[in-house]
Amino acid sequence: MRILTIVKQVPDSNATIKVLGDGSGIDQVGLKLVADPFDEFGIELAVQLKEKRKDVSEVVALTLGGDKAAEALRTALAMGADRGIHINDAKFESKDELLDAQIIAEAIKQDGDGFDLVVCGKQTIDLDSGAFGPALGEFLGWPHVGAVTGLEIADDGSSFTARRRVEGAEEVLDGPLPVLLTIEKGLVEPRYPSLPNLMKAKKKPVTMLTSAEISVDVEASGVAFDSISPPPPKPPCKFVEGEPAEMAKELVRLLREEAKVI
């Protein structure tokens, strides 16, 4: 069994995001970039499966992005992935998750040995749309199970049983491999890469791919990026003073006439 885990580099969730003046993107000067936290759940799941099962021959980590994205790939390798694939080409720079899925699907199809399981986070914390995983499954022609919170692989490695939370219940799905899974928080706890493993990750093989190896018509993307803007500033708080009965009356008036929420 061979497992592919997808990792994307995103701004740290604790970082202060600044939008460029022309609205073309975010200012990355001094911005801390990390492996997406949801993707780390997928990496950890893949590594744990290899540690527990003798039939898992290889865990491969794949990223799509510029030179700095190699840092996120190195995190996956330090966590236990055996080798990496880095798709790095200026032609592929976009904010279109459907295009990203198409590019990565083509890279997966070119892998000679094929994969039995592809895992990634249920969403990324930058675009936050959750479209990538389902789109990747569609481009691969594979079944897809989203927001997985539990997973069992049959002893013979031919099928899976996945669990996910739905409103008021738990949904259980099963089927044959190969399958694409997007992982929800809580399924596993990502390990912290140790310094020795970070050093070892630098020696693990990484295959570089560009538009020369991956043929995708980026001009056919159905998504056009217009601009990005920060959220509007929050209005100042308004305090209501007086006796309780007067305060209640004034509060109702403000909610109805100014906030227009009642």
LINFEN-V714021 format. One line per field, one symbol per residue. ss: DSSP state (a for helix, b for strand, c for the rest). phi: phi as a letter, one per 40 degrees, with the letter a starting at -180 (. if undefined). burial: b if it has 24 or more other ideal C-beta (glycine too) atoms within 12 Angstrom, else e. A space follows every 50 residues. Layout:
ss = ???
phi = ???
burial = ???
This chain:
ss = cbbbbbccbbbcccccccbccccccbccccccbbbcaaaaaaaaaaaaaa aacccccbbbbbbbccaaaaaaaaaaaaacccbbbbbccaaaccccaaaa aaaaaaaaaaccccccbbbbbcccccccccaaaaaaaaaaccbbbbbbbb bbbcccccbbbbbbbbccbbbbbbbbccbbbbbcccccccccccaaaaaa accccbbbbccccccccaaacccccccccccccccccccccccaaaaaaa aaaaaaaccccc
phi = .bbbbcbbcbcdcccccbccdcgcibcccgccbbcddcccccccdccccc ccbccccabbbbbbicdcccccccccccchccabbbcbadcccabbcccd cccccccccccccgbcabbaccabcccgcgccddccccccgbcbbbfcba abbddcgbabbbbacbdgabbbbbicccabbbbcchcabdcccccdcccc cccccbccbbcccbcbccccdcbbccabaccccccccbcbbhcdcccccc cccccccbcfbb
burial = bbbbbbbbbbbeeeeebeeeeeeeebeeeeeebbbbbbbbbbbbbbbbbb eebeebebbbbbbbbbeebbbbbbbbbbbbbbbbbbbbbeebebbbbbbb bbbbbbbbbebeeebbbbbbbbbbbbbeebbbbbbbbebbebbbbbbbbb bebeeeeeebebbbeeeeeeeebeeebbbbbbbbbebbebeebeeeeeee beebebbbbeeeebebeeeeeeeeeeeeeeeeeeeeeeeeeeeeeeeeee eeeeeeeeeeee
